[in-house]
Amino acid sequence: MKKIAALCLAAALCLAPAYAASGFSDVPEGRWYSDEIAAMSAAGYIDGYEDGTFRPEGEVSVPEFVTITARCLGLPTGAQDGRWAGVQLEYALENGWLDAREQAEGAVSRQLAAKILVCALGLAPDGEAPFTDAGDILAPYAGYVAAAWGAELMEGFEDGSFRPEKALSRAEAAVLISRAVRSCGPERLTAAPDGTPFGGSVELAGYDNPNFRLMLSAGRATVVIDKAELWTDYADPGSPDPAEAAEGRRRQEVLEAMGREREIPAPAVVSEVYELPCTSWFPGSDANALIRTEDGTWYFVELSGRNNGCVPEPTELTALRGLEISSLRWCTTTREEDGVLVCGRDYLVASLPGGGEFVAYGY
């Protein structure tokens, strides 16, 4: 029997902090950037901070924007030559995204961001953009700004200006990358946004997970989890410690509930269901699915309900909002090396009808 050793810890089974739908305490719903920040952070293209904030008005540095762009294309990223973003900066220099003069650690201007993204996506840097301050765009960047505007990647401000020297904000970067990955993604992704190669891939159409049964009838989706292994440790419901006893009873309730047929709560009629694979040893806690409702909204569903009162918990995939999807596949960076299971992350990758793929969700 192969030796299987985990190089990652099981996720803590506790309630998460009450953040906004984006997952960040400073990104409320309804702002012009809220959906894009939620989608791009969930997919792994852009990160927040350890204190639970995103800081949408903060400036983006040149290395940070190069990193985000590299993630958009699934390119390797990492430290090199004493620079935290050395790998992707070297790639950017070699492939004309920027020159040596532009790679400073300072904030990336809107005109330089246009150049980086246009070069990365292979767009032709030509045309004219109808901004009131077009004369302020430095000549070397004019074609790139026009191309970014023509591809509907970048817009101007309400007064008709572009403000080429203005530092790109983190909110603007999230919106920009969201537009890029959904319109100009690579034909076939082979790596996660952080550059880690995918170790496995499964087309979701027709996939059957042997650990649970997902059923669709009359617009209602239900689930029964047949193999309900859940925790690495043990909490005794009869313990004299009140906290351990309460946790033990909660775990028993979750385990019992998983074996029953339970409805997946959805805000509209469910039209499609997809079972997702599992790479861990805990197919109860790692039982997940995708559903699509009649109004075209997609949801990732955590099926155990371990943190939701035993009720399966759907989360909207904002990255797929308003899009037509030709196919979906599950990819993972989990892999086996010399009999050792190296735990990674799982991703949902969407294919667009016109070609191109992008990561819609990471978990």
Buried (B, 14 or more C-beta within 10 A) or exposed (E): EEEEEEEEEBEEBEEEEEBBBBBBBBBEEEBEBBBBBBBBBBBBBBBBEEEEBBBBEBBBBBBBBBBBBBBBBBBBBBEBEEBBBBBBBBBBBEEEBBEEEBBEEEBBBBBBBBBBBBBBBEBEBEBEBEBEBBEEBEEEBBBBBBBBBBBEBBBBEEEEBBBBEBBBBBBBBBBBBBBBBBBBBBEEBEBBBBBBEBBBBBEBEEBEBEBBBBEBEEEEBBBBBBBBBBBEEEBEBEBEEEEBBEBBBBBEBBBEBBEEEBEBBBEEEBBBBBBBBBBBEBBBBBBBBBBBBEEBBBBBBBBBBBBBEBBBBBBBBBBBBEBEBEEBBBBBBBBEEEEEBBBBBBBBBBBBEEEBBBBBBBB
